[in-house]
Amino acid sequence: MIYTVTLNPALDKTVQIPNFTLDVVNRITELRRDAGGKGINVSKVIAKLGGTSEAVAVLSGDTGAWIAGALRDAGIRVKAFPANGETRTNLKVIDPVNDTHTDINEPGPEVTDAMLEEMLNVLAEEICEGDYVVLSGSLPAGVDRGTYRAWTRTLRHAGAHVYLDADGDALEAGLAGKPFFVKPNDHELSALVGRELETVDEIAAAAHELVEKGVERVVVSMGGEGALLATAGETWHASSVKVPVGSTVGAGDSVVAAFVYADAQGLGIEDTLRLAMATGAANVMESGTQAAERSVVDGLVDQVKVTRLA
């Protein structure tokens, strides 16, 4: 079973405004609403790929109820934990004329460390040996920055493969818990190792430093240069696929979703990399955080070139 965890979810409201301009009245030409938050995005993509998952999330108020309902309507199991306040709404402004994407994010509801500990205990009791848990996204304001470290250790000891997709302090702290999988981009990896990474060889060497610290799979996204996968003794590169851009929001979540789905399906490394890059590209073509259909993903798989570097 795959579980996704979203501690700071959101209702994503995506609007299209041609020639978006400050200090004037702007007219919206398109609007869509999506259940959002990185872990929730992962669950949505897994569903489109043909897999099943349970979305574990802090969901509060009318907005939280709307998100839970939208996920259940999409066939996704939901385990919701309430908090004081209202689940946030994030506004994403797309200007197709100037090719800009502007995010305006609300603060989330009040969440305490005690509430998160309760969530963790419930999840740890539910999972079975060999299950997958995806910890994704930002932490709620005010909670312990080491939250992902504690969650990773507890869930790993309970028998789960833990996938961690975070950044900044949350990622750095989470690494100490020795997750199975992490997905920093090249800039985040540079910050983790404390030096500039200018070549693929330098990125690969830095990724293997994380492997040596106990992470089994390190995937480094490199934008238009594709992605690099480091495991014990192996280094792989997968090319990106050039597609028309609808929205880049959730593209990284799509890649994580494909990796954990492929792992649960028992796919080999080459097929996993092709599926992951094709899934990321397919979801870039969509509006907002809407997940792409599996048929679109399958149409891009053969465009991904996978090379073993070491």
Secondary structure, DSSP 8 states (H G I E B T S, - for coil): -EEEEESS-EEEEEEE-TT--TTS----SEEEEEEESHHHHHHHHHHHHT--EEEEEE--HHHHHHHHHHHHHTT-EEEEE--BS--EEEEEEEETTTTEEEEEE----B--HHHHHHHHHHHHHH--TT-EEEEES---TTS-TTHHHHHHHHHHHTT-EEEEE--HHHHHHHHTT--SEE--BHHHHHHHHTS---SHHHHHHHHHHHHHTT-SEEEEE-GGG-EEEEETTEEEEE-------S--TTHHHHHHHHHHHHHHHT--HHHHHHHHHHHHHHHHTSSTT----HHHHHTTGGG--EEE--
